[in-house]
Amino acid sequence: MVMLLSITISTFPAYATTFQGKILESDSVTLKFGTNVIDYKGNIIPFIEKVELKLNSDSILVKNPVFRILGSSFVIKSFEDNIIIYGINKDSSFNFHTLIFTDNNLIKINDNAKFSTAEIIQEPTAQKTNNLHILVQSSLTTFNAQDFDFDIKAFDKLQYSGNDFQNFFGKIDGIKITAITKSPEGKILNNQTGITKYGLYEGKIHVPANLWPSGWYTIEISADGDIGSVQKTIKFYVAGQTPPKGGSNAT
């Protein structure tokens, strides 16, 4: 016994979806499309919510319009009002050919229609309050083959906004710290990140022996958290070789 399986393939014209939720408007005709519907064969059918004719100063709502796609164009018919509207696709616009059948006459109207875009009104963006405050403590000078230490303390500015690094009132944990060290020429030499704990981040940079020439070096500090963001820049001076114990550098 041979069993035959019948498979129905539904076609979904991609072009049909371009009308959904849009308004196609000319000087004489306004077409308002709603949500597409799918027929029993699985075809997508644009749904017409409104067809309006604008003749002189009069506005006429067309009764029971029937929409049909013809290739990349379409036709709308109303048998009750004896009206046919042809929409001929022209890239992003349509040429409308409207035929209105009256008792003793045929009225023809030809014009161009385009999809109208609703004006998007942007709500004003609420300005984010920045209540983050940081203090940085470090020395001004270091030498080759030594570590340069710098400490960053983060505060809630609403609780403390002063300059006393020894203060811990209003300190904040969980602030992300990024510190980028640059040479006098602007080359990035070190990039480190961390999180404040007990309000404090302890940074350390190792200055290699005989590789960093004397000069002023820069650390660009960024602090980011839920209450705001802060950037600060500090400088330190690399003074050359480490001085010998009990004396100064030999010359």
Buried (B, 14 or more C-beta within 10 A) or exposed (E): EEEEEEEEEEEEBEBBEBBEEBBBBBEBBBBBBBEBEEEEEEBBBBBBEEBBBBEEEEEEEBEEBEBEBEEBBBBBBBEEBEBBBBBBBEEEBBBBBBBBEEEEEEEEBEEEBEBEEEEEEEEEEEEEEEBBBBBBEBEEEBBBBBEBEBBBBBBBBEEBEEEEEEBEEBBBEEBBBBBBBBBBEEEEBBEBEBEBEEBBBEBEBEBEEEEBEEEEBBBBBBBBBEBBEBEBEBEBBBBBEBEEEEEEEEE
